[in-house]
Amino acid sequence: MAVERSTLRMTSRFQRVYPPSAPASGSALWLLFQNDEVVLPNDGPLALLEGTTEAPAVGAVETPLLLGMLNDTPVMFGELVGEQLPEGFQRYGLRALLAQADAEFCDLAGYGAQLLRWGRISRFCPSCSNALTPLDGWGKKCSACGFVIYPPVSPAVIVLIHDDADGVLLSTKPGWGKRYSLVAGFVEPNESLEQCVAREIREEVGVEVDTIRYVDSQPWPFPHQLMIGFTARYAGGDIVIDAHELADARWFKLDDLPELPQPYTIARQIIERWRAHIQSRV
């Protein structure tokens, strides 16, 4: 299946920059956070804020950091000092931004959020509990035992199971209501992506698959996943759900699909590509 998900790609020229790089003094764009949420004007666009490399135009920032360069302009990010919001501003959760903001801003917000969280959780060595010190880049090293650690990225597969006609196997979890989505799960140690696809399908819905094909990927900052999308052809077996994970799983026809995930999710986009592929054969 040919795929091209431009809605999740950067459209401007953004270049990541890594510590210890520092921007030259001057104008800058800012990504502000408070309590893991992005701070933006009440009635303004969902976009980067203006300021200088020293500070944004509103509020004071604790430990400003350089995220990268957007069309030769520094993009700074950091946590607002204190609990009070600047007048005329509000907080947006990352999920709300994914549903409303453009792809470029969502990518920057997700990147900044993960790096801020990394800064909070990487203060002490997980091996010997001594303080960690920065390396070049976002990595850190323990001066006592030499342990080196970098920002975590957790790969997870998400897969659309289809038959040879126009059927697709979708599942739902407790609390999702009428919404159905794709089977998904984390990659385990010493496991290929394809092995993970087959295992997760077998464990969650009890069927066997073949013809596993990569589709696309999507960063998912909740808190640091990389969703890796696949399709897989049904090869046999009856549906037997893992009741600890799922509330239901069943086959649906193209003309009778249930409530689906939000358009910004990779799950929905894989479903829409499958739908378009089936319709193109008619």
C-alpha positions as YAML, in Angstrom:
chain: A
units: angstrom
residues:
- id: 1
  name: MET
  ca: [0.00, 0.00, 0.00]
- id: 2
  name: ALA
  ca: [1.50, 3.33, -1.01]
- id: 3
  name: VAL
  ca: [1.55, 5.81, 1.86]
- id: 4
  name: GLU
  ca: [2.41, 9.44, 2.22]
- id: 5
  name: ARG
  ca: [1.31, 11.22, 5.38]
- id: 6
  name: SER
  ca: [2.27, 14.82, 4.76]
- id: 7
  name: THR
  ca: [-0.11, 15.96, 7.50]
- id: 8
  name: LEU
  ca: [2.41, 14.74, 10.06]
- id: 9
  name: ARG
  ca: [5.54, 16.08, 8.37]
- id: 10
  name: MET
  ca: [7.34, 19.35, 8.97]
- id: 11
  name: THR
  ca: [6.57, 21.93, 6.27]
- id: 12
  name: SER
  ca: [9.11, 24.59, 7.28]
- id: 13
  name: ARG
  ca: [12.80, 24.03, 7.55]
- id: 14
  name: PHE
  ca: [13.38, 23.04, 11.16]
- id: 15
  name: GLN
  ca: [16.84, 21.86, 12.20]
- id: 16
  name: ARG
  ca: [17.39, 20.26, 15.58]
- id: 17
  name: VAL
  ca: [20.20, 21.71, 17.66]
- id: 18
  name: TYR
  ca: [21.85, 19.90, 20.55]
- id: 19
  name: PRO
  ca: [23.60, 21.04, 23.73]
- id: 20
  name: PRO
  ca: [26.01, 22.69, 24.32]
- id: 21
  name: SER
  ca: [24.98, 24.83, 21.31]
- id: 22
  name: ALA
  ca: [23.68, 28.26, 22.28]
- id: 23
  name: PRO
  ca: [21.88, 30.81, 20.10]
- id: 24
  name: ALA
  ca: [23.26, 34.23, 19.25]
- id: 25
  name: SER
  ca: [21.47, 37.08, 21.01]
- id: 26
  name: GLY
  ca: [18.51, 38.44, 19.12]
- id: 27
  name: SER
  ca: [14.93, 37.62, 18.23]
- id: 28
  name: ALA
  ca: [13.61, 34.11, 18.83]
- id: 29
  name: LEU
  ca: [10.46, 32.01, 18.80]
- id: 30
  name: TRP
  ca: [9.28, 30.35, 21.99]
- id: 31
  name: LEU
  ca: [7.50, 27.20, 23.10]
- id: 32
  name: LEU
  ca: [6.31, 27.64, 26.69]
- id: 33
  name: PHE
  ca: [5.18, 24.91, 29.08]
- id: 34
  name: GLN
  ca: [3.51, 24.79, 32.45]
- id: 35
  name: ASN
  ca: [2.58, 21.54, 34.21]
- id: 36
  name: ASP
  ca: [3.34, 19.53, 31.05]
- id: 37
  name: GLU
  ca: [0.96, 21.67, 29.00]
- id: 38
  name: VAL
  ca: [1.68, 24.28, 26.33]
- id: 39
  name: VAL
  ca: [0.95, 27.92, 27.20]
- id: 40
  name: LEU
  ca: [-0.73, 29.92, 24.42]
- id: 41
  name: PRO
  ca: [-2.93, 33.03, 24.07]
- id: 42
  name: ASN
  ca: [-6.64, 32.62, 24.71]
- id: 43
  name: ASP
  ca: [-7.66, 34.02, 21.34]
- id: 44
  name: GLY
  ca: [-4.48, 33.79, 19.29]
- id: 45
  name: PRO
  ca: [-3.23, 31.21, 16.81]
- id: 46
  name: LEU
  ca: [-1.80, 27.91, 18.01]
- id: 47
  name: ALA
  ca: [1.74, 28.88, 17.10]
- id: 48
  name: LEU
  ca: [5.15, 29.72, 18.51]
- id: 49
  name: LEU
  ca: [5.41, 32.89, 20.59]
- id: 50
  name: GLU
  ca: [7.73, 35.81, 19.90]
- id: 51
  name: GLY
  ca: [10.55, 36.99, 22.12]
- id: 52
  name: THR
  ca: [14.31, 37.13, 22.34]
- id: 53
  name: THR
  ca: [16.80, 34.38, 22.98]
- id: 54
  name: GLU
  ca: [16.96, 35.55, 26.60]
- id: 55
  name: ALA
  ca: [13.21, 35.43, 27.35]
- id: 56
  name: PRO
  ca: [9.76, 35.28, 25.73]
- id: 57
  name: ALA
  ca: [7.63, 38.40, 25.55]
- id: 58
  name: VAL
  ca: [5.50, 37.07, 28.42]
- id: 59
  name: GLY
  ca: [6.57, 35.49, 31.70]
- id: 60
  name: ALA
  ca: [9.86, 34.26, 33.08]
- id: 61
  name: VAL
  ca: [11.29, 30.87, 32.06]
- id: 62
  name: GLU
  ca: [13.17, 28.45, 34.24]
- id: 63
  name: THR
  ca: [16.36, 27.26, 32.47]
- id: 64
  name: PRO
  ca: [15.68, 28.33, 28.85]
- id: 65
  name: LEU
  ca: [16.87, 25.79, 26.29]
- id: 66
  name: LEU
  ca: [17.49, 25.87, 22.56]
- id: 67
  name: LEU
  ca: [15.29, 23.40, 20.69]
- id: 68
  name: GLY
  ca: [16.54, 24.16, 17.19]
- id: 69
  name: MET
  ca: [16.39, 26.60, 14.28]
- id: 70
  name: LEU
  ca: [13.23, 27.28, 12.27]
- id: 71
  name: ASN
  ca: [14.07, 29.05, 9.01]
- id: 72
  name: ASP
  ca: [17.24, 30.43, 10.66]
- id: 73
  name: THR
  ca: [15.33, 31.71, 13.72]
- id: 74
  name: PRO
  ca: [16.15, 30.14, 17.11]
- id: 75
  name: VAL
  ca: [13.33, 28.18, 18.73]
- id: 76
  name: MET
  ca: [13.64, 28.32, 22.50]
- id: 77
  name: PHE
  ca: [11.62, 26.33, 25.04]
- id: 78
  name: GLY
  ca: [11.22, 26.07, 28.76]
- id: 79
  name: GLU
  ca: [8.96, 25.89, 31.80]
- id: 80
  name: LEU
  ca: [7.25, 29.06, 33.00]
- id: 81
  name: VAL
  ca: [8.25, 30.05, 36.52]
- id: 82
  name: GLY
  ca: [5.45, 29.76, 39.10]
- id: 83
  name: GLU
  ca: [1.87, 28.55, 38.86]
- id: 84
  name: GLN
  ca: [0.24, 31.72, 37.56]
- id: 85
  name: LEU
  ca: [-0.52, 32.05, 33.88]
- id: 86
  name: PRO
  ca: [0.20, 35.34, 32.11]
- id: 87
  name: GLU
  ca: [-2.96, 37.38, 31.62]
- id: 88
  name: GLY
  ca: [-4.79, 36.39, 28.46]
- id: 89
  name: PHE
  ca: [-3.13, 32.95, 28.22]
- id: 90
  name: GLN
  ca: [-4.28, 29.39, 28.80]
- id: 91
  name: ARG
  ca: [-2.80, 25.89, 28.87]
- id: 92
  name: TYR
  ca: [-3.30, 23.29, 26.13]
- id: 93
  name: GLY
  ca: [-2.68, 19.58, 26.60]
- id: 94
  name: LEU
  ca: [-0.73, 17.82, 23.88]
- id: 95
  name: ARG
  ca: [-3.78, 15.82, 22.80]
- id: 96
  name: ALA
  ca: [-5.78, 19.01, 22.34]
- id: 97
  name: LEU
  ca: [-2.98, 20.44, 20.20]
- id: 98
  name: LEU
  ca: [-2.83, 17.31, 18.05]
- id: 99
  name: ALA
  ca: [-6.52, 17.75, 17.35]
- id: 100
  name: GLN
  ca: [-6.36, 21.49, 16.59]
- id: 101
  name: ALA
  ca: [-2.88, 22.75, 15.67]
- id: 102
  name: ASP
  ca: [-0.93, 22.29, 12.46]
- id: 103
  name: ALA
  ca: [1.58, 19.47, 12.02]
- id: 104
  name: GLU
  ca: [4.66, 21.65, 12.40]
- id: 105
  name: PHE
  ca: [3.62, 23.09, 15.75]
- id: 106
  name: CYS
  ca: [2.54, 19.67, 17.05]
- id: 107
  name: ASP
  ca: [5.92, 18.19, 16.18]
- id: 108
  name: LEU
  ca: [7.73, 20.97, 18.03]
- id: 109
  name: ALA
  ca: [5.44, 20.76, 21.05]
- id: 110
  name: GLY
  ca: [5.87, 17.00, 21.32]
- id: 111
  name: TYR
  ca: [9.64, 17.29, 21.02]
- id: 112
  name: GLY
  ca: [9.87, 20.03, 23.63]
- id: 113
  name: ALA
  ca: [7.55, 18.22, 26.05]
- id: 114
  name: GLN
  ca: [9.63, 15.05, 25.91]
- id: 115
  name: LEU
  ca: [12.87, 16.93, 26.48]
- id: 116
  name: LEU
  ca: [11.44, 18.80, 29.47]
- id: 117
  name: ARG
  ca: [10.27, 15.54, 30.98]
- id: 118
  name: TRP
  ca: [13.68, 14.02, 30.30]
- id: 119
  name: GLY
  ca: [15.29, 16.83, 32.23]
- id: 120
  name: ARG
  ca: [13.10, 16.09, 35.25]
- id: 121
  name: ILE
  ca: [13.59, 12.32, 35.33]
- id: 122
  name: SER
  ca: [17.31, 12.17, 34.49]
- id: 123
  name: ARG
  ca: [18.87, 13.88, 37.49]
- id: 124
  name: PHE
  ca: [20.26, 10.76, 39.14]
- id: 125
  name: CYS
  ca: [21.99, 7.64, 37.88]
- id: 126
  name: PRO
  ca: [19.64, 4.61, 37.74]
- id: 127
  name: SER
  ca: [22.64, 2.35, 38.39]
- id: 128
  name: CYS
  ca: [24.28, 3.94, 41.45]
- id: 129
  name: SER
  ca: [22.04, 6.92, 42.36]
- id: 130
  name: ASN
  ca: [24.75, 9.55, 41.99]
- id: 131
  name: ALA
  ca: [24.04, 12.79, 40.14]
- id: 132
  name: LEU
  ca: [24.18, 12.73, 36.34]
- id: 133
  name: THR
  ca: [26.11, 15.31, 34.34]
- id: 134
  name: PRO
  ca: [25.36, 16.44, 30.76]
- id: 135
  name: LEU
  ca: [27.11, 15.00, 27.73]
- id: 136
  name: ASP
  ca: [27.17, 16.65, 24.33]
- id: 137
  name: GLY
  ca: [23.64, 16.34, 23.03]
- id: 138
  name: TRP
  ca: [20.78, 15.42, 25.34]
- id: 139
  name: GLY
  ca: [22.60, 12.46, 26.88]
- id: 140
  name: LYS
  ca: [23.88, 12.29, 30.46]
- id: 141
  name: LYS
  ca: [26.67, 10.44, 32.21]
- id: 142
  name: CYS
  ca: [27.32, 9.38, 35.79]
- id: 143
  name: SER
  ca: [30.69, 10.66, 36.98]
- id: 144
  name: ALA
  ca: [30.80, 7.95, 39.65]
- id: 145
  name: CYS
  ca: [30.14, 4.72, 37.72]
- id: 146
  name: GLY
  ca: [30.30, 5.91, 34.09]
- id: 147
  name: PHE
  ca: [26.71, 4.93, 33.24]
- id: 148
  name: VAL
  ca: [25.47, 6.76, 30.11]
- id: 149
  name: ILE
  ca: [21.81, 7.37, 29.33]
- id: 150
  name: TYR
  ca: [19.85, 9.19, 26.62]
- id: 151
  name: PRO
  ca: [16.24, 10.37, 26.29]
- id: 152
  name: PRO
  ca: [14.01, 7.29, 26.06]
- id: 153
  name: VAL
  ca: [12.04, 6.38, 22.96]
- id: 154
  name: SER
  ca: [9.67, 3.41, 23.34]
- id: 155
  name: PRO
  ca: [8.80, 1.71, 20.02]
- id: 156
  name: ALA
  ca: [5.26, 0.36, 19.72]
- id: 157
  name: VAL
  ca: [3.58, -1.33, 16.77]
- id: 158
  name: ILE
  ca: [0.04, -0.60, 15.62]
- id: 159
  name: VAL
  ca: [-1.52, -2.84, 12.99]
- id: 160
  name: LEU
  ca: [-4.58, -3.03, 10.75]
- id: 161
  name: ILE
  ca: [-5.71, -6.64, 10.26]
- id: 162
  name: HIS
  ca: [-7.55, -7.19, 6.98]
- id: 163
  name: ASP
  ca: [-8.89, -10.08, 4.96]
- id: 164
  name: ASP
  ca: [-8.70, -10.60, 1.20]
- id: 165
  name: ALA
  ca: [-11.97, -8.76, 0.60]
- id: 166
  name: ASP
  ca: [-13.17, -5.65, 2.40]
- id: 167
  name: GLY
  ca: [-13.11, -6.79, 6.01]
- id: 168
  name: VAL
  ca: [-11.05, -5.28, 8.81]
- id: 169
  name: LEU
  ca: [-10.63, -6.55, 12.37]
- id: 170
  name: LEU
  ca: [-10.95, -3.72, 14.92]
- id: 171
  name: SER
  ca: [-10.89, -3.74, 18.70]
- id: 172
  name: THR
  ca: [-12.04, -1.55, 21.56]
- id: 173
  name: LYS
  ca: [-10.94, -1.11, 25.17]
- id: 174
  name: PRO
  ca: [-12.93, -0.47, 28.35]
- id: 175
  name: GLY
  ca: [-13.89, 3.19, 28.55]
- id: 176
  name: TRP
  ca: [-13.73, 3.80, 24.79]
- id: 177
  name: GLY
  ca: [-17.48, 3.65, 24.34]
- id: 178
  name: LYS
  ca: [-18.42, 2.91, 20.72]
- id: 179
  name: ARG
  ca: [-14.96, 3.72, 19.35]
- id: 180
  name: TYR
  ca: [-12.93, 0.91, 17.76]
- id: 181
  name: SER
  ca: [-9.29, 1.06, 16.71]
- id: 182
  name: LEU
  ca: [-6.28, -1.07, 15.75]
- id: 183
  name: VAL
  ca: [-4.33, -3.62, 17.75]
- id: 184
  name: ALA
  ca: [-1.20, -2.07, 19.27]
- id: 185
  name: GLY
  ca: [1.54, -2.91, 21.74]
- id: 186
  name: PHE
  ca: [5.10, -2.27, 22.82]
- id: 187
  name: VAL
  ca: [8.10, -3.98, 21.28]
- id: 188
  name: GLU
  ca: [9.73, -6.35, 23.75]
- id: 189
  name: PRO
  ca: [13.47, -7.08, 24.22]
- id: 190
  name: ASN
  ca: [15.12, -9.06, 21.42]
- id: 191
  name: GLU
  ca: [12.03, -8.82, 19.22]
- id: 192
  name: SER
  ca: [11.75, -7.56, 15.66]
- id: 193
  name: LEU
  ca: [8.92, -5.27, 14.66]
- id: 194
  name: GLU
  ca: [7.32, -8.02, 12.59]
- id: 195
  name: GLN
  ca: [7.57, -10.49, 15.46]
- id: 196
  name: CYS
  ca: [5.93, -7.93, 17.71]
- id: 197
  name: VAL
  ca: [3.07, -7.45, 15.24]
- id: 198
  name: ALA
  ca: [2.34, -11.19, 15.11]
- id: 199
  name: ARG
  ca: [2.67, -11.63, 18.89]
- id: 200
  name: GLU
  ca: [0.44, -8.68, 19.80]
- id: 201
  name: ILE
  ca: [-2.27, -9.85, 17.39]
- id: 202
  name: ARG
  ca: [-2.09, -13.40, 18.73]
- id: 203
  name: GLU
  ca: [-2.18, -12.24, 22.36]
- id: 204
  name: GLU
  ca: [-4.92, -9.64, 22.02]
- id: 205
  name: VAL
  ca: [-7.35, -11.10, 19.47]
- id: 206
  name: GLY
  ca: [-6.18, -14.70, 19.03]
- id: 207
  name: VAL
  ca: [-5.77, -14.85, 15.24]
- id: 208
  name: GLU
  ca: [-2.81, -15.54, 12.99]
- id: 209
  name: VAL
  ca: [-1.59, -13.20, 10.24]
- id: 210
  name: ASP
  ca: [0.84, -13.10, 7.36]
- id: 211
  name: THR
  ca: [1.93, -10.52, 4.75]
- id: 212
  name: ILE
  ca: [3.00, -8.00, 7.38]
- id: 213
  name: ARG
  ca: [3.77, -4.68, 5.69]
- id: 214
  name: TYR
  ca: [5.13, -1.44, 7.09]
- id: 215
  name: VAL
  ca: [2.92, 1.60, 6.48]
- id: 216
  name: ASP
  ca: [4.15, 4.65, 8.36]
- id: 217
  name: SER
  ca: [5.20, 5.95, 11.77]
- id: 218
  name: GLN
  ca: [4.15, 8.70, 14.16]
- id: 219
  name: PRO
  ca: [5.85, 10.13, 17.25]
- id: 220
  name: TRP
  ca: [3.45, 9.87, 20.18]
- id: 221
  name: PRO
  ca: [4.62, 11.93, 23.19]
- id: 222
  name: PHE
  ca: [2.56, 10.11, 25.86]
- id: 223
  name: PRO
  ca: [5.13, 10.07, 27.26]
- id: 224
  name: HIS
  ca: [7.74, 8.96, 24.66]
- id: 225
  name: GLN
  ca: [6.37, 6.39, 22.20]
- id: 226
  name: LEU
  ca: [7.16, 5.94, 18.55]
- id: 227
  name: MET
  ca: [4.13, 4.35, 16.90]
- id: 228
  name: ILE
  ca: [5.14, 2.14, 13.96]
- id: 229
  name: GLY
  ca: [2.24, 1.30, 11.70]
- id: 230
  name: PHE
  ca: [1.65, -1.93, 9.76]
- id: 231
  name: THR
  ca: [-1.00, -3.85, 7.89]
- id: 232
  name: ALA
  ca: [-1.29, -7.63, 8.18]
- id: 233
  name: ARG
  ca: [-3.42, -10.15, 6.29]
- id: 234
  name: TYR
  ca: [-5.66, -12.49, 8.27]
- id: 235
  name: ALA
  ca: [-4.35, -16.05, 7.95]
- id: 236
  name: GLY
  ca: [-6.67, -18.02, 10.24]
- id: 237
  name: GLY
  ca: [-8.19, -18.55, 13.65]
- id: 238
  name: ASP
  ca: [-11.19, -17.37, 15.62]
- id: 239
  name: ILE
  ca: [-11.27, -14.13, 17.57]
- id: 240
  name: VAL
  ca: [-10.46, -14.70, 21.22]
- id: 241
  name: ILE
  ca: [-9.85, -11.41, 23.03]
- id: 242
  name: ASP
  ca: [-7.50, -10.77, 25.93]
- id: 243
  name: ALA
  ca: [-10.08, -9.61, 28.47]
- id: 244
  name: HIS
  ca: [-7.39, -7.81, 30.48]
- id: 245
  name: GLU
  ca: [-6.64, -5.56, 27.49]
- id: 246
  name: LEU
  ca: [-9.79, -5.38, 25.37]
- id: 247
  name: ALA
  ca: [-13.54, -5.06, 25.77]
- id: 248
  name: ASP
  ca: [-14.36, -6.40, 22.30]
- id: 249
  name: ALA
  ca: [-12.93, -7.20, 18.87]
- id: 250
  name: ARG
  ca: [-14.83, -8.00, 15.69]
- id: 251
  name: TRP
  ca: [-14.79, -7.90, 11.91]
- id: 252
  name: PHE
  ca: [-16.25, -4.88, 10.13]
- id: 253
  name: LYS
  ca: [-17.05, -4.31, 6.47]
- id: 254
  name: LEU
  ca: [-15.96, -1.21, 4.58]
- id: 255
  name: ASP
  ca: [-19.51, 0.11, 4.36]
- id: 256
  name: ASP
  ca: [-20.27, -0.53, 8.04]
- id: 257
  name: LEU
  ca: [-17.34, 0.81, 10.03]
- id: 258
  name: PRO
  ca: [-17.86, 1.84, 13.67]
- id: 259
  name: GLU
  ca: [-16.82, 5.07, 15.36]
- id: 260
  name: LEU
  ca: [-13.10, 5.49, 14.60]
- id: 261
  name: PRO
  ca: [-10.15, 7.26, 16.28]
- id: 262
  name: GLN
  ca: [-9.48, 10.97, 15.74]
- id: 263
  name: PRO
  ca: [-8.09, 11.97, 12.31]
- id: 264
  name: TYR
  ca: [-4.72, 13.05, 13.76]
- id: 265
  name: THR
  ca: [-3.92, 9.54, 15.02]
- id: 266
  name: ILE
  ca: [-1.88, 7.08, 13.00]
- id: 267
  name: ALA
  ca: [-4.61, 4.50, 13.66]
- id: 268
  name: ARG
  ca: [-7.20, 6.57, 11.79]
- id: 269
  name: GLN
  ca: [-4.81, 7.40, 8.99]
- id: 270
  name: ILE
  ca: [-3.94, 3.74, 8.42]
- id: 271
  name: ILE
  ca: [-7.66, 2.92, 8.35]
- id: 272
  name: GLU
  ca: [-8.31, 5.70, 5.83]
- id: 273
  name: ARG
  ca: [-5.51, 4.47, 3.58]
- id: 274
  name: TRP
  ca: [-6.91, 0.96, 3.72]
- id: 275
  name: ARG
  ca: [-10.37, 2.35, 2.91]
- id: 276
  name: ALA
  ca: [-9.00, 4.28, -0.08]
- id: 277
  name: HIS
  ca: [-7.08, 1.22, -1.28]
- id: 278
  name: ILE
  ca: [-10.19, -0.98, -1.18]
- id: 279
  name: GLN
  ca: [-12.34, 1.65, -2.89]
- id: 280
  name: SER
  ca: [-9.76, 2.04, -5.66]
- id: 281
  name: ARG
  ca: [-10.18, -1.62, -6.56]
- id: 282
  name: VAL
  ca: [-13.90, -1.32, -7.17]
...
